């Protein structure tokens, strides 16, 4: 079968067959796929299990003697209903009112199976119940609105004890924090069920074993022959339809010839097919290492395929960077959004850092979010391959971090102040953002360590990171303060 086609041949073959796809843009943007069935972005397996326990004492004097605990629960249920979309991947088991310490013991098995425990404080006198719940040793959040009781005065001291080592507390009337409380549980769940494929011939056994022991995730090597077989099995018509969509929805096709785009799209479909066969959630390829020999050993560069996986709610990670892969899974669990792998360069005049990589992700807001504008370009330093050059959103808050080893996570936050991706911006990688750092950019670069690659996700997720790292005994460090 011929693997290279010119633009005229391509347009003649696809003009009629692909017309129905132009309006939705589903395949090009990767928002949906017939083959990849996800519980939520980053998770194929099971729902997050959260024990939701309301604690209170009937007839207590505070917040008022006639407090109806069942009515309080109904109020909280109305608040959870506001976040139904975000919580559709959550099973609340057990989900009940606890009014006495002895009611906790029968729940021991279910608490041990939970990813985390959300305790909602309703009335005074329930501290003993909380202590009994904490004996399960699970990540736990205590949500205590004003007037729920005086127990809050002991929470700080409790957190310093072994019993409260995995206790976080939210003392607030911001009921959106109920959804935030669950996000670290989701990240724990996603990491435990994650399966990361690595196309490499390097040894990954030591790191994979450490990840399995710490988080439960599986890292598996795959072979070049496996991916090539999947590439050859992709139907040519399917690959042409995918190619047409990427070209039609691009602002501009700058360097790549249509034949190369076709091969990249065919490989992108093959990459998803391999992940479906393996029931995997992320894929990385040693594209500048063992999969490189003067050019890429694969039928095409994997960059467009990585973008497509990120758009789908899966994970595509460059250069067999397993630390970035694990950070991607964690960030996706915390936010439902993919992250942007990058190499940085500093600009102290703007208190900024420029984050650059040729691979850009179009759906940085998640699979169901808006699509960013993009051009189709070659890999900058290689002048070959196909990459989407994505224009990210100026004014967007971001968080960047990297999980180093199993117990250290440096990070910083900031705001995108520009996305220099015009054709005149020809230095560095194709997709670039300048981030004004919260804190001191000079301190950031002086504190920098452990290589170039980091992962950047939309949103300031400091609180979620703090909770996750506390639960998993990870040292979290803001490098810019």
Protein Blocks (a to p, Z undefined) as FASTA:
>chain_A
ZZbdcfklmmmmmmmmmmmmmmnommmnopacfklccfbghiakbccdddddddddehia
bfbfklcfklmmmmmmmmmmmmmmmmmmpccddddddfbfklmmmmmmmmmmpmbdcddd
fbghilmmmmmmmmnopacdddddehkbjklmmmmmmmmpmklmmcccdddfbfklmmmm
mmmmmmmmmmmmpccddddfbdfklmmmmmmmmnopacddddfklmmmmmmmpcfklmmm
mmmmmmmmpmbdfklcfklmmmmmmmmmmmmmmmmmnopabdcddfklmmgghiafbfbd
fklmmmmmmmnopacdehhiaklmmmmmmmmmmnopacddddddddfknopacdddfbdc
fklnojklccddddddddfklopajdddddddehiacdddddehjlbccddddddfbdcf
bfklmghjfbdcddddehjfklmmmmggeijbdcddedjfklmmmmmmmmnopacddfkZ
Z
